Each structure stands twice: as C-alpha cells, then as structure tokens.
Amino acid sequence: MTAAWSTFDDYAEDDAAAFRAVIDTLADELPADSPLGLFERACAWDSTGHSDRAVPLYREALARGLGEVSGYKGRRAKIQLSSSLRNTGHPEEGVKLLSPELLAPSDELDDAVRATLALCLSSMGRDREGLSLALGALAPHLPRYQRAMAAYARQLVEPEE
C-alpha cells in the first residue's frame, strides 16, 4: 500500500480510476473482514475527489474496528471522514466525530484534527471557534509569539472579563 500511495501524484486526473484499481487489487489481498481494505478504498475515493463514495467506506471501516487494528489509521479515518462529511454538506457530523479527538492521547495527527475540526466549525458558521482551534494548533510551531497566539486563540472563545 505504501508503495502504491507513493505513486499517487504520478497519475493524471483522468487516471483516477486506474489508481483506485491498484488500491482495490491490494485491498483484495487482505482478509475479507479486514477494516484496513475498507479504509484504503475510502482513502482512494476521497483522494480522487469522491467524498460521497468515501463516507460509507470510512464508516464501515470504523464500525469493523479499524481503531483497534490500528489506532493511527483509526484516527486518520475519523479526520478524513469528518472532512468528507463537511464536503458533502454534513459538517455537524464531522464536529461530533472529531470533538472527542481533542481529548485523545496526543500524536502527530493532533494538528490535522484541529484543522479539520476548524473547517467543519466554519462550515457551520462557527468561525470564531474554528479560528481559535487553528491558531491554537499553529501557536506551538511559531518561532516567536507562541504565548501571545495561544492567548489570542483562547480569547476568541472565552467570554471577556
């Protein structure tokens, strides 16, 4: 799978079906009940501009225990499903799915959780909350002004005194 995904950018837009066929072939090598195959297929549909086709596959992968098979891919599936839900006009479902991830053990996907959640919130008209999340995620990466940006992020959502 890793090798197949490393070639993704080599495919022209009109070759999206060919790329998905490669992923399907590899996914078919997994046991029939494996959530990993569903996840990879969802990613392929999503990456080729078909969020609507990816949503049910992400849901099924998570329902079949993707998070237990791979906590990392389970978290990725939640991020990507939330983004796809937003793209298909259901950002509130994305917010519901991702909000608990803010309390999950920290990993390299924390910023992606916050960025995707910020987009979902913005799509719901909750721009201040979204901006707060985005600034909060960005602040630790700044070479200076980290404390100030983190404070500004909090001020966007906390009542003024």
Secondary structure in CASP SS format (residue, H / E / C, confidence):
PFRMAT SS
TARGET T0000
AUTHOR 0000-0000-0000
METHOD secondary structure of the structure
MODEL  1
M C 1.00
T H 1.00
A H 1.00
A H 1.00
W H 1.00
S H 1.00
T C 1.00
F H 1.00
D H 1.00
D H 1.00
Y C 1.00
A C 1.00
E H 1.00
D H 1.00
D H 1.00
A H 1.00
A H 1.00
A H 1.00
F H 1.00
R H 1.00
A H 1.00
V H 1.00
I H 1.00
D H 1.00
T H 1.00
L H 1.00
A H 1.00
D C 1.00
E C 1.00
L C 1.00
P C 1.00
A C 1.00
D C 1.00
S C 1.00
P H 1.00
L H 1.00
G H 1.00
L H 1.00
F H 1.00
E H 1.00
R H 1.00
A H 1.00
C H 1.00
A H 1.00
W H 1.00
D H 1.00
S H 1.00
T C 1.00
G C 1.00
H C 1.00
S H 1.00
D H 1.00
R H 1.00
A H 1.00
V H 1.00
P H 1.00
L H 1.00
Y H 1.00
R H 1.00
E H 1.00
A H 1.00
L H 1.00
A H 1.00
R C 1.00
G C 1.00
L H 1.00
G H 1.00
E H 1.00
V H 1.00
S C 1.00
G H 1.00
Y H 1.00
K H 1.00
G H 1.00
R H 1.00
R H 1.00
A H 1.00
K H 1.00
I H 1.00
Q H 1.00
L H 1.00
S H 1.00
S H 1.00
S H 1.00
L H 1.00
R H 1.00
N H 1.00
T C 1.00
G C 1.00
H C 1.00
P H 1.00
E H 1.00
E H 1.00
G H 1.00
V H 1.00
K H 1.00
L H 1.00
L H 1.00
S H 1.00
P H 1.00
E H 1.00
L H 1.00
L H 1.00
A C 1.00
P C 1.00
S C 1.00
D C 1.00
E C 1.00
L C 1.00
D H 1.00
D H 1.00
A H 1.00
V H 1.00
R H 1.00
A H 1.00
T H 1.00
L H 1.00
A H 1.00
L H 1.00
C H 1.00
L H 1.00
S H 1.00
S H 1.00
M C 1.00
G C 1.00
R C 1.00
D H 1.00
R H 1.00
E H 1.00
G H 1.00
L H 1.00
S H 1.00
L H 1.00
A H 1.00
L H 1.00
G H 1.00
A H 1.00
L H 1.00
A H 1.00
P H 1.00
H H 1.00
L C 1.00
P C 1.00
R C 1.00
Y C 1.00
Q H 1.00
R H 1.00
A H 1.00
M H 1.00
A H 1.00
A H 1.00
Y H 1.00
A H 1.00
R H 1.00
Q H 1.00
L H 1.00
V H 1.00
E C 1.00
P C 1.00
E C 1.00
E C 1.00
END
